[in-house]
Amino acid sequence: MTHPEIARLRLLNQRISGEKCPDPAAVVRWMGALQAQDYGQAVWAVGLRTLRPALAAVEQALADGQLVLTWPMRGTMHLVPAEDAAWMVRLLAPRVLRGLTARLRQLELDQTTIERSKTVFYEALCGGRRLTRAGMMQALEQAGISTQGQRGYHLLGHTAQLGHICFGPQLERQQTFVLLDEWVPNARKLDREEALAELTRRYFRSHGPATVHDFANWAGLTLADARQGLEAVQPGLVSAKVEEQLYWFSAEEMPVVAPTNAVQLLPGFDEYLLGYKDRRAVLAQEHAAKVVPGGNGVFKPMVVVDGQIVGTWQRAVKKGVVDVVASFFDKALEADAVACASRQYADFLGLPLGGFRVESKC
């Protein structure tokens, strides 16, 4: 196996090319979790992996409680299957919370304040109520708990990572918070070993070929825990060695994936890049800074051809149409090569494609 073959297999296994998932819930269930700190990018990450991409369908799945936005891993917001949110948070969030001790001390947030905040949030939300972020901050302030200096944000995230709250349906285009146990009353119950095995299985079937280090980095697990999970599901995986690294994926045999000139417009923060610790198979090192300029943690939407990230793109919505501009690292593709992917994105939004433009260099 070579790096280009790894990239093409990942396109297939991530449902970016080849077989698509039937609906948004199936996408997130297949992927395990999708990074989602940017809402507009996250819904497109789901949409591009579905058979009939539509923003309305993704938002309906969120409104119906099929999908949940919360902080299960690495202290970062993700989309997860609603029925799996509780066990994912229990498995992955404790390690994140242990790493926040110094920051909580800086914010003067002690255990007493955290417990009081949990009570405030419970009383504000119980009985199926929902509040926007502003409403949650107001509830804290009215209880005498200061939200200044990021205290409120950390109390929200901390309480979510304890498994008490999560994001609920939108209210006038604003995200709301709900009690997790009320929003997902029929949550799956897995013990730690079952949860670790389930997460490992989902990762390698959807993200493979990948290494155990990739999995540990994605999930925010220790390498020892990642290896334990891999050992539990290893009978259902196959492996291939590339440059002395062992890659695992779920398949009885390695399919032959032919090169393709198809263009895909991926969102920023997409699992195709962020789902791995080692990203060399899909992104040349000399171009990495063009995807995340200045290393500021903000990943640009990406143009992918034959499994390789070859440029970035941006959209502008104005006067009821969407315009797409693509920029390339090296030689630009012909505009017609970007047109099909641009139309797919416009169709997802339910808007006409006003125009698309190709620039020669990022």
C-alpha distance (Angstrom), angle and dihedral (degrees) to the residues before:
residue distance angle dihedral
M1 . . .
T2 3.80 . .
H3 3.80 132.9 .
P4 3.84 92.4 -101.9
E5 3.82 89.1 52.5
I6 3.81 90.0 49.6
A7 3.81 89.5 52.6
R8 3.81 93.8 50.1
L9 3.80 91.9 48.4
R10 3.79 90.6 50.5
L11 3.80 90.0 53.1
L12 3.79 88.7 55.4
N13 3.78 97.6 42.0
Q14 3.80 92.6 46.5
R15 3.84 88.5 52.5
I16 3.80 92.0 -121.0
S17 3.79 90.4 122.0
G18 3.79 130.3 18.5
E19 3.79 118.9 14.5
K20 3.80 115.0 22.7
C21 3.80 129.6 -154.2
P22 3.82 117.1 -103.4
D23 3.82 97.1 -125.5
P24 3.84 142.9 -2.6
A25 3.80 94.9 -91.7
A26 3.80 90.2 54.0
V27 3.81 90.5 51.5
V28 3.78 94.5 54.8
R29 3.79 92.4 41.7
W30 3.81 89.9 52.3
M31 3.81 94.4 46.7
G32 3.81 95.0 43.3
A33 3.79 92.2 -140.1
L34 3.81 137.5 -2.8
Q35 3.78 123.9 -149.5
A36 3.79 107.6 -112.0
Q37 3.79 115.8 171.8
D38 3.83 88.4 125.0
Y39 3.80 107.1 56.8
G40 3.80 97.2 -159.5
Q41 3.79 92.1 50.0
A42 3.81 93.2 44.9
V43 3.80 95.8 54.1
W44 3.82 90.2 49.8
A45 3.84 89.5 49.8
V46 3.80 86.7 59.4
G47 3.78 95.3 40.3
L48 3.80 97.7 52.6
R49 3.81 89.4 55.9
T50 3.81 95.2 53.5
L51 3.76 128.8 90.3
R52 3.82 93.1 -121.6
P53 3.82 107.6 23.7
A54 3.81 113.2 -146.8
L55 3.78 130.9 156.8
A56 3.80 89.9 -148.2
A57 3.82 90.6 58.2
V58 3.81 93.1 51.7
E59 3.79 92.4 47.4
Q60 3.80 90.9 47.2
A61 3.81 90.0 53.5
L62 3.82 88.4 53.4
A63 3.81 92.6 46.2
D64 3.81 91.3 48.8
G65 3.80 92.2 51.6
Q66 3.79 95.4 -114.8
L67 3.81 89.9 122.1
V68 3.79 128.4 37.0
L69 3.79 131.8 -157.2
T70 3.79 112.7 -147.0
W71 3.82 144.2 125.2
P72 3.83 106.1 -91.7
M73 3.81 101.2 146.4
R74 3.80 140.2 27.1
G75 3.80 91.0 -2.7
T76 3.82 88.0 -78.8
M77 3.79 128.1 124.9
H78 3.82 114.7 -105.5
L79 3.77 139.3 175.9
V80 3.80 110.1 -121.7
P81 3.81 135.6 170.6
A82 3.78 107.2 -85.7
E83 3.80 94.5 -127.2
D84 3.82 90.6 53.0
A85 3.81 100.4 45.3
A86 3.81 96.4 92.6
W87 3.80 97.9 50.3
M88 3.80 92.5 42.6
V89 3.78 91.2 53.5
R90 3.82 91.8 46.9
L91 3.80 91.3 50.0
L92 3.80 100.8 43.0
A93 3.81 111.8 21.9
P94 3.85 100.4 65.6
R95 3.81 91.9 70.8
V96 3.80 90.1 51.2
L97 3.79 92.2 48.8
R98 3.81 91.9 51.0
G99 3.78 88.2 57.0
L100 3.81 93.1 55.2
T101 3.80 97.6 67.4
A102 3.80 95.9 103.6
R103 3.81 93.7 44.9
L104 3.80 92.4 49.4
R105 3.80 89.0 50.6
Q106 3.82 89.8 52.9
L107 3.81 89.7 52.2
E108 3.82 91.1 45.9
L109 3.79 91.5 -120.8
D110 3.79 108.2 149.7
Q111 3.79 128.1 179.6
T112 3.79 92.0 -94.8
T113 3.81 91.3 57.0
I114 3.80 91.7 46.6
E115 3.80 91.5 51.8
R116 3.81 91.4 47.5
S117 3.80 89.6 50.8
K118 3.80 91.1 52.7
T119 3.79 89.3 53.6
V120 3.81 92.1 47.4
F121 3.80 91.7 50.7
Y122 3.79 92.6 46.1
E123 3.80 93.1 51.4
A124 3.81 91.3 46.1
L125 3.81 95.1 50.0
C126 3.81 108.1 29.6
G127 3.76 117.4 116.0
G128 3.79 95.1 41.9
R129 3.79 96.7 -62.1
R130 3.80 122.4 147.7
L131 3.78 132.8 -159.5
T132 3.77 135.1 -167.9
R133 3.79 120.1 -122.0
A134 3.81 88.5 -96.2
G135 3.79 89.9 52.3
M136 3.80 91.6 50.8
M137 3.81 90.4 50.4
Q138 3.79 90.6 49.7
A139 3.81 90.9 51.6
L140 3.80 90.2 54.3
E141 3.80 93.7 47.2
Q142 3.80 91.9 48.8
A143 3.81 88.0 53.7
G144 3.80 90.1 53.7
I145 3.83 95.5 -104.6
S146 3.79 112.1 132.5
T147 3.81 116.5 -131.4
Q148 3.80 95.6 -169.9
G149 3.81 124.6 125.5
Q150 3.82 96.1 22.0
R151 3.81 91.9 -54.0
G152 3.79 91.5 123.7
Y153 3.80 93.7 48.9
H154 3.80 91.8 50.1
L155 3.80 92.0 48.4
L156 3.81 90.2 52.4
G157 3.80 92.8 48.7
H158 3.79 93.3 42.9
T159 3.79 92.6 51.6
A160 3.81 91.2 47.7
Q161 3.80 91.0 50.5
L162 3.79 89.0 51.9
G163 3.82 85.9 59.7
H164 3.81 98.3 -112.5
I165 3.80 104.3 110.0
C166 3.80 138.9 20.2
F167 3.79 138.3 170.7
G168 3.79 115.4 -72.4
P169 3.82 133.7 -172.3
Q170 3.78 120.6 -38.0
L171 3.79 120.3 -98.6
E172 3.81 113.8 -154.3
R173 3.82 89.9 -22.5
Q174 3.79 92.0 -50.4
Q175 3.78 122.7 114.6
T176 3.79 116.5 -117.2
F177 3.79 135.1 -158.2
V178 3.80 126.4 -126.8
L179 3.80 137.3 174.5
L180 3.80 107.5 -86.7
D181 3.80 95.0 -141.3
E182 3.82 91.2 52.4
W183 3.80 95.7 42.7
V184 3.82 92.2 48.2
P185 3.81 105.5 29.6
N186 3.81 94.9 164.2
A187 3.79 99.3 51.7
R188 3.81 118.6 162.6
K189 3.79 114.9 -107.4
L190 3.81 115.9 -143.1
D191 3.76 129.0 166.5
R192 3.79 117.8 -129.2
E193 3.81 97.0 -91.9
E194 3.81 92.2 47.1
A195 3.80 91.7 47.1
L196 3.80 93.0 48.9
A197 3.80 92.0 49.3
E198 3.82 92.7 46.9
L199 3.81 93.2 49.8
T200 3.81 91.5 47.1
R201 3.80 92.2 49.4
R202 3.79 92.6 50.7
Y203 3.79 93.3 46.9
F204 3.79 97.7 52.4
R205 3.80 95.1 41.9
S206 3.81 92.4 51.9
H207 3.82 102.8 29.0
G208 3.80 101.1 32.0
P209 2.92 141.0 156.4
A210 3.80 84.6 63.6
T211 3.78 138.7 132.8
V212 3.78 128.2 -118.5
H213 3.82 87.3 -110.0
D214 3.81 89.1 56.3
F215 3.79 89.9 52.6
A216 3.81 94.3 47.3
N217 3.80 90.7 50.0
W218 3.83 93.5 46.9
A219 3.79 95.3 48.2
G220 3.79 97.0 37.1
L221 3.80 90.2 -123.1
T222 3.78 128.8 143.1
L223 3.78 113.3 -101.1
A224 3.81 88.6 -114.0
D225 3.82 91.6 56.7
A226 3.81 91.4 45.1
R227 3.80 90.2 52.9
Q228 3.80 90.3 48.3
G229 3.79 90.0 53.5
L230 3.81 92.0 46.8
E231 3.80 91.1 50.5
A232 3.81 90.1 52.7
V233 3.82 94.0 54.9
Q234 3.79 100.6 28.0
P235 3.85 94.7 107.5
G236 3.81 88.2 66.6
L237 3.81 94.6 49.9
V238 3.78 137.4 73.2
S239 3.78 126.4 -152.1
A240 3.78 141.2 -148.9
K241 3.78 130.0 -169.7
V242 3.80 120.7 -130.8
E243 3.81 120.3 177.0
E244 3.81 90.4 -18.2
Q245 3.82 91.7 -52.9
L246 3.80 118.9 118.9
Y247 3.80 113.6 -135.3
W248 3.81 122.0 -164.2
F249 3.78 129.9 -159.2
S250 3.77 139.1 159.4
A251 3.80 111.2 -103.2
E252 3.78 138.6 106.5
E253 3.77 89.4 -131.9
M254 3.77 135.1 2.9
P255 3.81 109.2 -97.3
V256 3.78 120.3 -136.2
V257 3.80 107.2 -115.0
A258 3.79 115.1 -165.6
P259 3.81 121.7 -143.4
T260 3.80 114.8 -96.9
N261 3.79 136.4 -163.9
A262 3.80 93.3 -152.4
V263 3.81 114.6 131.6
Q264 3.80 121.1 -135.3
L265 3.79 124.7 -169.3
L266 3.80 106.5 -149.0
P267 3.80 124.3 -170.5
G268 3.75 124.2 -114.4
F269 3.80 114.6 -90.1
D270 3.80 89.9 26.0
E271 3.79 119.9 166.8
Y272 3.81 88.9 -123.3
L273 3.80 87.5 76.8
L274 3.80 107.3 15.0
G275 3.80 93.9 46.1
Y276 3.81 91.1 78.1
K277 3.78 139.0 59.0
D278 3.81 92.6 -151.6
R279 3.82 108.2 49.6
R280 3.81 99.9 172.2
A281 3.80 93.9 108.4
V282 3.82 91.8 66.4
L283 3.81 106.3 21.5
A284 3.80 127.9 43.4
Q285 3.79 110.7 -129.1
E286 3.81 93.0 -125.9
H287 3.81 89.7 61.1
A288 3.80 99.1 44.5
A289 3.81 94.2 95.8
K290 3.82 89.8 56.2
V291 3.81 90.6 61.2
V292 3.80 94.3 45.7
P293 3.82 105.2 22.8
G294 3.78 114.6 -150.8
G295 3.79 91.2 0.2
N296 3.81 88.4 -89.2
G297 3.79 94.5 147.6
V298 3.82 94.0 -110.9
F299 3.81 109.0 120.0
K300 3.80 118.1 -156.4
P301 3.81 122.2 -135.0
M302 3.80 108.2 -90.3
V303 3.80 137.6 -135.2
V304 3.82 111.9 -141.6
V305 3.81 127.3 -166.5
D306 3.82 121.8 176.8
G307 3.79 90.3 -13.0
Q308 3.80 94.8 -53.5
I309 3.80 124.9 113.3
V310 3.80 101.1 -127.5
G311 3.80 102.7 166.6
T312 3.79 148.0 -21.7
W313 3.79 134.2 -100.7
Q314 3.76 141.0 -162.6
R315 3.75 136.7 -162.7
A316 3.79 134.4 -145.3
V317 3.80 122.9 -162.3
K318 3.79 114.6 -157.6
K319 3.78 136.4 148.8
G320 3.79 92.2 2.3
V321 3.81 96.9 -55.4
V322 3.80 134.9 91.5
D323 3.80 124.8 -132.0
V324 3.81 122.3 -160.1
V325 3.81 126.1 -155.9
A326 3.81 120.1 -172.4
S327 3.81 125.6 -165.9
F328 3.80 124.6 -167.8
F329 3.79 133.4 -148.9
D330 3.79 95.5 -138.0
K331 3.80 128.4 -2.9
A332 3.79 113.1 3.4
L333 3.78 121.6 -123.3
E334 3.76 120.2 -121.7
A335 3.80 112.5 -87.1
D336 3.80 91.3 -116.6
A337 3.80 89.5 61.9
V338 3.81 90.0 61.4
A339 3.81 95.3 42.3
C340 3.81 97.8 81.9
A341 3.82 93.7 50.3
S342 3.81 90.8 44.9
R343 3.80 91.2 52.9
Q344 3.80 90.4 49.0
Y345 3.80 89.9 55.2
A346 3.82 92.4 46.3
D347 3.81 90.1 49.6
F348 3.80 89.2 51.2
L349 3.80 89.8 56.4
G350 3.79 90.8 44.7
L351 3.81 90.9 -122.3
P352 3.79 134.1 119.1
L353 3.80 116.4 -103.6
G354 3.76 103.9 -112.9
G355 3.77 94.2 -170.5
F356 3.75 146.2 -48.4
R357 3.76 131.1 -138.1
V358 3.79 133.7 -166.6
E359 3.77 121.8 -146.5
S360 3.78 121.2 -162.1
K361 3.81 98.9 -133.4
C362 3.80 138.9 24.2
